[in-house]
């Protein structure tokens, strides 16, 4: 699993040109999706007519931050990642700030979310923190609170969903860090006995996130909507927003 300290090498590609032909005449909306699997530098954008900022379309904006599942590196294309598919089903615009192998409560991510418009914010926290052994229990809680506080500085009333990690058998009760075994499966290198001393397993992270959410609910502007948000990953994002708006 890639992450801080992992050996990575970026091989720059040669500049290329893509031309989009056969578009209808007159004013039109043109939306370009860059690859999610690799960094892309947009050198220049040319058109044979006037290029104007898009007109407001009335769609609400959902901002999501998570790790590899949200990043969707293995998806066929940028419009096949689950946040983009969910946004399309819900009729909303999505800004996907997921970072495969690097969702570590970095302050700059919280500041980025704080400073951008959002009608719904969702955060998927925990799996990379455990797999890299990035925090102990003592430091994890304050880091989550600080991350949330920074976002709330810019979005005091925006519905916010905090989701705990999905299942990963190797890390449920055993702390990280992790390594890839010879069979290609993730192996936890930590000692389950270290949990008593503050090491983080997924079970510990889920319990701590639940404690944090319960502690913050008393001052959250959307407590009833938040309670229902643990079901809605199977529902459309649009319905989640409607639930929050009705509170």
N, C-alpha and C positions, 0 to 999 in steps of 0.2 A: 504494500500500500504506500503510495507516494505521500510525502509529508516533509516537514522541516528536517533538514539533515540528510534526507535521502538523495542518493546520487541521481542527478537529472542533467540532461544535456539538450540544449536547444540548437538545432541545426537550421539556420536561416534558409529560407527558400528564395528562389529567384522571383523578382516581381513579375506578375502576370496581369493580363487584361481580360475582363469579362464584359461582353457586350450583350445587352438585352434588346432584342429586335421584335418586330411584330406587335408592338403595343398599340392600342387604339389611339386615334387622334384625340386632341382636346386635352383638357385638364384631367388628371388621374392621380390616384394614390399609388405610390410605388414603395413597397416595403421590402427591405433587404435583410436577410438573416445571415450573420456570419457564422462560420463553423464553431461548434462548442468544444471540439476535440483538441484544438490547438490555437495558440495566440495568432491573431491576424492583424496586420497593420494596414489600414485603409490609407493608401498614398494619395489618391486623387479621385474625385467623383465628377464626371463630366456629363452634360446633357445638351441636346440640340435645341433646347428651349428654356424658358424661365423655370427655375426651381424655387418653390416657395415652402415655408414651413407648413406642416400638416394642419388642417383645420381641426378644431376640437370636435371629437366624435361622441362626447358624452359618456365614454366608458370610464368606469372607476378603475383605479390602479391598485394592484396587489403586488407587494414587495415580499419576496421570499429569500431567506438565507438558510442554506444547509450545506451538506457535504456532497459526497459522490452521487448519492441517489438523486438529489435535486439537480446536481450539475449535469448528470446524464451523458457522460463522455461516451458510453457505449451505445447510445441511441443512434439510430440511422442518420439523424440530422437534427439541427437545432429546433425544428418545430415538432420533433417527436419526443422531446423530454417531457416528463410528467407535469411539471408546472405549466408548460406551454399548452399541453393538451387540456389540462384542467381549466386554464384560463379561457381557452376557446369554448369549452363546454359551458362555462359560466358567463360568457359574454363580457369579460373584463380584460384589461391590459395587464400584463405581468412584467415585472422587472426581476429577473432571476439572478441573485447575487450568490448562488451556491458556489463553493470552492471544493473540488474533490480533494480529499486528504488534508484539508487546511481549514476546516471550520473550528476555530480555536478561540472564539470570543475576542478576536483582535479588536482593539479600540477603534481603529480606523474604519472597520466595517460598521460598527455602531454609529459612528459619526456620519458615515455615508448615508445610512438609512435615516438618521435624524434629519439630514438636510434635504432629502428628496420628498416630493409629494407622495402620499400614500393614503388609500382608503382602507386598506387591510394589510397587516404585517404578520408574517408567519416565520418562526424560527425553529429549526430542527437542530437540537443541541445534544452532544454527548458522545457519539460513537468515536469520533476522531480523538476527542479528549482522552478517552479510555485507551484506545489503540496505540496512542503515542505516549501514554502515561504523562500527560502534559500538566496535570494538576493533582494536588492532594485534596482531600475533603476540606481541609482548613481553607484552602485558597479558591476552591471551585465555587462555593456559595457566593463569596464577595465578588468574584469575577462575573457571575451571572447577574447579580444585582446591579453591578456597575454598568454592564452591557445594556440591561433593560432601562436603567435610569438615564443613560445617554440618549437612547431612542425616545424615551418619554419626554425629554427636554424639548424635542421638536414635534412630538406627536402625543400630547397629553391625553387626547380623547380618541385616538385611533384604535379600533379593535386590534388586539394583538394576540396571536396564538403561539404558545410555547409548547413544542412537541418533543417528547422524549425519544430515545433511540428505538429503532425496530430491533427485532431479535437478532442476536449473533451468538450462537451457542458457545463459541470459544471464550467469550468475554462476559457471559452472564454473571458468573460468580468468581472469575479469575481476573486480576488486574492485568493491564498491559505492562510493557510494550508488546507489540506483536511482531511476528515474522511469518514469512510464507513457507509452509512445509513442503517437503518433496512431492506431496500429492497435490500441490497447488492450493491447499486450504490454509486459512489463517490459523496460526497457532499463538496462543497467549504465552508469554514468557514470564509473567509475574507469578507470585505465590499467593494462593487464596488466603493464607494466614496473614498476609500483609494488610488485608482489608481492615482488620481490627485496629491497625495502626494508622489508618487514614488513606490507604491506597484505594483507588476507584475502580470498581467493576460496574457493569451496566446496571445491575440491580441497585447498587448504591446511588448511581447517578439518577436513576428514575425516582428513587425515594427522595433524594435531595431536591430535584426539580419539583416534585409534588409539594414538598414542604414550602419551597419558595413561592410557588403559585398560590397556595393557600394563605400564606402570610401577606401576599400583596393583593389578594382579592378584595379585602375590605375597602381599599381605596381605588380599585380599578373601575373605570367608568362603564364597563360592559361585563359585569360578573355573570349575569344570566346567559349572555351569548357565549361567554368563555366556557361555561359549563357544558354547553352543547357542542362546542368545537371539537371535542374528542371523538364524536361520531362522524363529523363531516368530511373526513378524508375520502369517504365513499360517496359524498354528495358534491354537487357543483359548488364552485367557489362563489358563484353568483347568489346561491341560496344562503350561504354563510353571511355574505354581506347584507342580504335582506334581513336576516335574523338580527344582526347587530344594529341595523338602522331602526328596527322596531322597538329597541330597548329604550 
